[in-house]
């Protein structure tokens, strides 16, 4: 078994040239929110969930984006409710949230 059950990467990239980027959608705040929620559920630490910042994941035009490993499932989100749904469905219950899933 891996050290973490799930490794979650939130793109927080800021592009200076004006192109689409996840940082324009409050991605850092959403990442921080997800980290707080995971801790509140007691899901952090060894055998649990690790929430990380990521630089550009090269899908900013579909953003904001988050990717969850080991499955490699990519999501987009709009608000805290979407992040809550990803946490509840994917990270707590192990089910993909199809309505937020990005095409591979």
N, CA, C and O atoms as a DFTB+ gen file, in Angstrom:
416 C
 N C O
     1  1       0.838      -1.192       0.000
     2  2       0.000       0.000       0.000
     3  2       0.875       1.244       0.000
     4  3       1.935       1.271       0.624
     5  1       0.430       2.249      -0.689
     6  2       1.110       3.535      -0.746
     7  2       1.002       4.239       0.609
     8  3       0.123       3.919       1.409
     9  1       1.886       5.185       0.859
    10  2       1.856       5.930       2.113
    11  2       0.515       6.630       2.301
    12  3      -0.033       6.647       3.404
    13  1      -0.017       7.213       1.210
    14  2      -1.336       7.846       1.239
    15  2      -2.303       7.026       0.405
    16  3      -1.917       6.444      -0.609
    17  1      -3.534       6.979       0.820
    18  2      -4.569       6.310       0.017
    19  2      -4.853       7.129      -1.232
    20  3      -4.965       6.588      -2.332
    21  1      -4.969       8.441      -1.049
    22  2      -5.203       9.356      -2.161
    23  2      -4.226      10.513      -2.083
    24  3      -3.929      11.021      -1.002
    25  1      -3.735      10.919      -3.229
    26  2      -2.885      12.096      -3.351
    27  2      -3.612      13.051      -4.297
    28  3      -3.847      12.720      -5.460
    29  1      -3.965      14.230      -3.797
    30  2      -4.812      15.175      -4.518
    31  2      -3.999      16.420      -4.857
    32  3      -3.428      17.060      -3.975
    33  1      -3.955      16.753      -6.133
    34  2      -3.195      17.912      -6.597
    35  2      -4.132      18.968      -7.160
    36  3      -4.846      18.726      -8.133
    37  1      -4.121      20.145      -6.535
    38  2      -4.870      21.303      -7.016
    39  2      -3.924      22.188      -7.808
    40  3      -2.925      22.663      -7.268
    41  1      -4.221      22.413      -9.069
    42  2      -3.429      23.361      -9.843
    43  2      -3.687      24.759      -9.280
    44  3      -4.833      25.196      -9.175
    45  1      -2.613      25.445      -8.924
    46  2      -2.716      26.821      -8.427
    47  2      -1.877      27.764      -9.304
    48  3      -1.483      28.848      -8.874
    49  1      -1.621      27.332     -10.522
    50  2      -0.756      28.071     -11.431
    51  2      -1.324      29.439     -11.787
    52  3      -2.518      29.597     -12.044
    53  1      -0.424      30.426     -11.793
    54  2      -0.769      31.781     -12.225
    55  2       0.031      32.092     -13.471
    56  3       1.260      32.139     -13.426
    57  1      -0.653      32.307     -14.588
    58  2       0.024      32.677     -15.827
    59  2       0.060      34.188     -15.917
    60  3      -0.955      34.864     -15.749
    61  1       1.237      34.699     -16.183
    62  2       1.431      36.158     -16.237
    63  2       1.066      36.757     -17.597
    64  3       0.941      37.975     -17.722
    65  1       0.896      35.914     -18.608
    66  2       0.666      36.422     -19.958
    67  2      -0.811      36.608     -20.306
    68  3      -1.143      36.906     -21.453
    69  1      -1.698      36.434     -19.326
    70  2      -3.120      36.661     -19.559
    71  2      -3.903      35.456     -20.037
    72  3      -5.127      35.524     -20.139
    73  1      -3.225      34.349     -20.336
    74  2      -3.954      33.136     -20.742
    75  2      -4.709      32.564     -19.549
    76  3      -4.431      32.900     -18.398
    77  1      -5.663      31.697     -19.845
    78  2      -6.442      31.042     -18.790
    79  2      -5.514      30.349     -17.807
    80  3      -4.514      29.745     -18.195
    81  1      -5.859      30.444     -16.530
    82  2      -5.088      29.744     -15.507
    83  2      -5.979      29.471     -14.301
    84  3      -6.950      30.183     -14.045
    85  1      -5.624      28.435     -13.579
    86  2      -6.437      28.009     -12.439
    87  2      -6.465      29.048     -11.322
    88  3      -7.465      29.171     -10.615
    89  1      -5.381      29.792     -11.161
    90  2      -5.334      30.796     -10.096
    91  2      -6.414      31.864     -10.263
    92  3      -6.809      32.500      -9.286
    93  1      -6.887      32.064     -11.472
    94  2      -7.953      33.042     -11.713
    95  2      -9.308      32.575     -11.184
    96  3     -10.288      33.318     -11.233
    97  1      -9.359      31.349     -10.682
    98  2     -10.605      30.776     -10.168
    99  2     -10.501      30.430      -8.687
   100  3     -11.141      29.489      -8.216
   101  1      -9.700      31.184      -7.962
   102  2      -9.521      30.989      -6.518
   103  2      -9.047      29.578      -6.167
   104  3      -9.465      29.009      -5.158
   105  1      -8.178      29.021      -7.002
   106  2      -7.725      27.646      -6.787
   107  2      -6.956      27.477      -5.481
   108  3      -7.069      26.433      -4.839
   109  1      -6.180      28.471      -5.074
   110  2      -5.450      28.345      -3.808
   111  2      -6.424      28.308      -2.630
   112  3      -6.241      27.523      -1.699
   113  1      -7.441      29.138      -2.665
   114  2      -8.448      29.136      -1.598
   115  2      -9.208      27.813      -1.571
   116  3      -9.513      27.298      -0.495
   117  1      -9.517      27.258      -2.746
   118  2     -10.226      25.976      -2.800
   119  2      -9.331      24.846      -2.302
   120  3      -9.811      23.931      -1.634
   121  1      -8.051      24.895      -2.613
   122  2      -7.094      23.905      -2.108
   123  2      -7.018      23.994      -0.590
   124  3      -7.052      22.971       0.094
   125  1      -6.917      25.195      -0.065
   126  2      -6.853      25.389       1.389
   127  2      -8.128      24.873       2.060
   128  3      -8.075      24.240       3.114
   129  1      -9.266      25.152       1.439
   130  2     -10.544      24.671       1.952
   131  2     -10.570      23.143       1.989
   132  3     -10.973      22.554       2.992
   133  1     -10.143      22.499       0.902
   134  2     -10.126      21.035       0.847
   135  2      -9.225      20.466       1.934
   136  3      -9.575      19.474       2.573
   137  1      -8.079      21.077       2.147
   138  2      -7.155      20.608       3.184
   139  2      -7.803      20.694       4.570
   140  3      -7.675      19.773       5.377
   141  1      -8.495      21.797       4.839
   142  2      -9.209      21.958       6.115
   143  2     -10.281      20.890       6.293
   144  3     -10.418      20.318       7.374
   145  1     -11.041      20.621       5.232
   146  2     -12.123      19.621       5.302
   147  2     -11.562      18.215       5.542
   148  3     -12.110      17.454       6.339
   149  1     -10.483      17.880       4.858
   150  2      -9.857      16.564       5.037
   151  2      -9.388      16.406       6.478
   152  3      -9.569      15.344       7.075
   153  1      -8.792      17.443       7.037
   154  2      -8.360      17.393       8.437
   155  2      -9.556      17.268       9.369
   156  3      -9.512      16.507      10.336
   157  1     -10.628      18.010       9.089
   158  2     -11.827      17.958       9.934
   159  2     -12.446      16.561       9.946
   160  3     -13.006      16.142      10.959
   161  1     -12.350      15.844       8.836
   162  2     -12.859      14.472       8.761
   163  2     -11.874      13.456       9.332
   164  3     -12.199      12.274       9.442
   165  1     -10.676      13.904       9.694
   166  2      -9.653      12.993      10.202
   167  2      -9.091      12.080       9.128
   168  3      -8.635      10.974       9.418
   169  1      -9.125      12.546       7.884
   170  2      -8.653      11.740       6.763
   171  2      -7.219      12.046       6.355
   172  3      -6.704      11.434       5.419
   173  1      -6.563      12.979       7.037
   174  2      -5.204      13.345       6.674
   175  2      -4.201      12.367       7.298
   176  3      -4.553      11.582       8.179
   177  1      -2.972      12.425       6.839
   178  2      -1.907      11.598       7.397
   179  2      -1.774      10.253       6.717
   180  3      -2.464       9.950       5.743
   181  1      -0.873       9.460       7.253
   182  2      -0.546       8.150       6.695
   183  2      -1.812       7.303       6.497
   184  3      -2.658       7.194       7.385
   185  1      -1.908       6.713       5.308
   186  2      -3.066       5.886       4.979
   187  2      -4.292       6.675       4.594
   188  3      -5.339       6.096       4.302
   189  1      -4.177       8.002       4.590
   190  2      -5.322       8.857       4.298
   191  2      -5.158       9.641       3.017
   192  3      -4.775       9.106       1.977
   193  1      -5.457      10.927       3.119
   194  2      -5.488      11.806       1.955
   195  2      -4.467      12.916       2.125
   196  3      -4.371      13.522       3.192
   197  1      -3.711      13.177       1.083
   198  2      -2.759      14.285       1.066
   199  2      -3.231      15.293       0.028
   200  3      -3.422      14.947      -1.138
   201  1      -3.418      16.540       0.452
   202  2      -3.819      17.631      -0.433
   203  2      -2.585      18.464      -0.739
   204  3      -1.914      18.941       0.177
   205  1      -2.281      18.642      -2.018
   206  2      -1.084      19.377      -2.429
   207  2      -1.389      20.465      -3.443
   208  3      -2.376      20.398      -4.176
   209  1      -0.513      21.478      -3.471
   210  2      -0.479      22.453      -4.551
   211  2       0.228      21.804      -5.728
   212  3       1.104      20.958      -5.550
   213  1      -0.153      22.201      -6.914
   214  2       0.577      21.797      -8.113
   215  2       0.789      23.031      -8.964
   216  3      -0.032      23.948      -8.981
   217  1       1.902      23.035      -9.668
   218  2       2.119      24.054     -10.678
   219  2       1.211      23.730     -11.857
   220  3       0.220      23.016     -11.705
   221  1       1.536      24.238     -12.992
   222  2       0.694      24.045     -14.162
   223  2       0.545      22.560     -14.492
   224  3       1.531      21.841     -14.654
   225  1      -0.695      22.123     -14.585
   226  2      -1.005      20.751     -14.983
   227  2      -1.391      20.703     -16.463
   228  3      -1.800      19.659     -16.972
   229  1      -1.258      21.837     -17.144
   230  2      -1.454      21.970     -18.585
   231  2      -2.886      21.710     -19.039
   232  3      -3.123      21.286     -20.170
   233  1      -3.837      21.967     -18.145
   234  2      -5.253      21.861     -18.533
   235  2      -6.009      23.095     -18.048
   236  3      -7.211      23.031     -17.791
   237  1      -5.309      24.206     -17.925
   238  2      -5.896      25.423     -17.361
   239  2      -7.137      25.901     -18.096
   240  3      -8.041      26.466     -17.482
   241  1      -7.190      25.680     -19.417
   242  2      -8.363      26.132     -20.164
   243  2      -9.611      25.350     -19.797
   244  3     -10.718      25.747     -20.160
   245  1      -9.448      24.239     -19.079
   246  2     -10.582      23.450     -18.579
   247  2     -10.808      23.723     -17.102
   248  3     -11.662      23.096     -16.474
   249  1     -10.052      24.649     -16.549
   250  2      -9.923      24.829     -15.117
   251  2     -11.023      25.596     -14.457
   252  3     -11.946      26.130     -15.073
   253  1     -10.862      25.614     -13.169
   254  2      -9.745      25.095     -12.399
   255  2      -9.768      23.563     -12.371
   256  3     -10.822      22.941     -12.502
   257  1      -8.583      22.972     -12.197
   258  2      -8.490      21.518     -12.235
   259  2      -7.830      20.958     -10.982
   260  3      -7.013      21.598     -10.319
   261  1      -8.236      19.723     -10.700
   262  2      -7.654      18.935      -9.613
   263  2      -7.533      17.508     -10.147
   264  3      -8.402      17.038     -10.882
   265  1      -6.450      16.824      -9.771
   266  2      -6.278      15.439     -10.188
   267  2      -6.017      14.593      -8.944
   268  3      -5.284      14.996      -8.042
   269  1      -6.634      13.413      -8.918
   270  2      -6.531      12.525      -7.762
   271  2      -5.854      11.228      -8.189
   272  3      -6.278      10.556      -9.130
   273  1      -4.789      10.903      -7.464
   274  2      -4.070       9.648      -7.680
   275  2      -4.274       8.747      -6.481
   276  3      -4.416       9.248      -5.365
   277  1      -4.295       7.421      -6.669
   278  2      -3.636       6.705      -7.752
   279  2      -4.483       6.510      -9.010
   280  3      -3.947       6.059     -10.022
   281  1      -5.768       6.827      -8.994
   282  2      -6.606       6.572     -10.163
   283  2      -6.303       7.480     -11.350
   284  3      -6.541       7.100     -12.496
   285  1      -5.785       8.666     -11.089
   286  2      -5.550       9.620     -12.161
   287  2      -6.840      10.234     -12.680
   288  3      -6.974      10.486     -13.878
   289  1      -7.795      10.478     -11.778
   290  2      -9.074      11.078     -12.159
   291  2      -8.937      12.605     -12.091
   292  3      -8.504      13.161     -11.081
   293  1      -9.313      13.259     -13.176
   294  2      -9.253      14.714     -13.288
   295  2     -10.646      15.304     -13.099
   296  3     -11.633      14.813     -13.645
   297  1     -10.693      16.376     -12.304
   298  2     -11.948      17.085     -12.061
   299  2     -11.778      18.573     -12.314
   300  3     -10.671      19.111     -12.283
   301  1     -12.903      19.218     -12.563
   302  2     -13.000      20.664     -12.487
   303  2     -14.023      20.972     -11.399
   304  3     -14.762      20.087     -10.968
   305  1     -14.064      22.203     -10.967
   306  2     -14.988      22.605      -9.906
   307  2     -15.269      24.080     -10.048
   308  3     -14.524      24.811     -10.699
   309  1     -16.367      24.516      -9.423
   310  2     -16.750      25.919      -9.477
   311  2     -16.675      26.555      -8.090
   312  3     -16.255      27.703      -7.945
   313  1     -17.088      25.798      -7.076
   314  2     -17.216      26.384      -5.747
   315  2     -16.967      25.333      -4.660
   316  3     -16.623      24.188      -4.951
   317  1     -17.148      25.749      -3.411
   318  2     -16.924      24.851      -2.274
   319  2     -17.852      23.641      -2.305
   320  3     -17.476      22.555      -1.865
   321  1     -19.052      23.827      -2.822
   322  2     -19.989      22.708      -2.900
   323  2     -19.449      21.612      -3.808
   324  3     -19.598      20.425      -3.517
   325  1     -18.820      22.014      -4.912
   326  2     -18.211      21.021      -5.806
   327  2     -17.039      20.317      -5.120
   328  3     -16.890      19.101      -5.235
   329  1     -16.219      21.074      -4.414
   330  2     -15.094      20.482      -3.681
   331  2     -15.618      19.534      -2.613
   332  3     -15.070      18.448      -2.426
   333  1     -16.674      19.934      -1.911
   334  2     -17.288      19.046      -0.910
   335  2     -17.771      17.749      -1.544
   336  3     -17.622      16.675      -0.961
   337  1     -18.348      17.848      -2.736
   338  2     -18.846      16.648      -3.416
   339  2     -17.693      15.717      -3.797
   340  3     -17.809      14.499      -3.661
   341  1     -16.594      16.278      -4.270
   342  2     -15.413      15.465      -4.593
   343  2     -14.886      14.779      -3.340
   344  3     -14.545      13.597      -3.369
   345  1     -14.820      15.520      -2.244
   346  2     -14.344      14.939      -0.984
   347  2     -15.268      13.818      -0.531
   348  3     -14.809      12.720      -0.215
   349  1     -16.560      14.088      -0.499
   350  2     -17.505      13.097       0.000
   351  2     -17.575      11.864      -0.897
   352  3     -17.464      10.735      -0.420
   353  1     -17.757      12.084      -2.179
   354  2     -17.962      10.958      -3.092
   355  2     -16.669      10.204      -3.406
   356  3     -16.612       8.983      -3.264
   357  1     -15.650      10.920      -3.825
   358  2     -14.422      10.246      -4.263
   359  2     -13.522       9.865      -3.093
   360  3     -13.105       8.712      -2.977
   361  1     -13.225      10.823      -2.232
   362  2     -12.230      10.578      -1.188
   363  2     -12.777       9.822       0.014
   364  3     -12.026       9.116       0.688
   365  1     -14.057       9.954       0.294
   366  2     -14.642       9.235       1.431
   367  2     -15.327       7.938       1.006
   368  3     -15.268       6.940       1.724
   369  1     -15.978       7.950      -0.161
   370  2     -16.754       6.783      -0.575
   371  2     -16.149       6.020      -1.755
   372  3     -16.634       4.947      -2.114
   373  1     -15.093       6.570      -2.356
   374  2     -14.419       5.870      -3.446
   375  2     -15.169       5.836      -4.764
   376  3     -14.934       4.958      -5.594
   377  1     -16.076       6.792      -4.962
   378  2     -16.871       6.846      -6.195
   379  2     -16.526       8.095      -7.002
   380  3     -16.435       9.193      -6.455
   381  1     -16.338       7.919      -8.283
   382  2     -16.035       9.039      -9.180
   383  2     -17.252       9.949      -9.289
   384  3     -18.385       9.476      -9.381
   385  1     -17.012      11.249      -9.278
   386  2     -18.066      12.255      -9.446
   387  2     -18.137      12.584     -10.943
   388  3     -17.434      13.472     -11.427
   389  1     -18.975      11.872     -11.651
   390  2     -19.021      11.983     -13.117
   391  2     -19.356      13.379     -13.609
   392  3     -18.837      13.800     -14.642
   393  1     -20.206      14.106     -12.903
   394  2     -20.603      15.434     -13.405
   395  2     -19.459      16.445     -13.363
   396  3     -19.511      17.457     -14.063
   397  1     -18.422      16.188     -12.551
   398  2     -17.284      17.102     -12.463
   399  2     -16.036      16.546     -13.148
   400  3     -15.025      17.239     -13.259
   401  1     -16.106      15.323     -13.596
   402  2     -14.950      14.653     -14.185
   403  2     -14.644      15.230     -15.564
   404  3     -15.543      15.453     -16.376
   405  1     -13.358      15.465     -15.809
   406  2     -12.918      15.914     -17.113
   407  2     -12.656      14.715     -18.013
   408  3     -12.293      13.641     -17.534
   409  1     -12.840      14.900     -19.306
   410  2     -12.524      13.847     -20.268
   411  2     -11.022      13.584     -20.240
   412  3     -10.215      14.485     -20.015
   413  1     -10.683      12.354     -20.471
   414  2      -9.260      11.996     -20.429
   415  2      -8.558      12.258     -21.723
   416  3      -7.358      12.006     -21.836
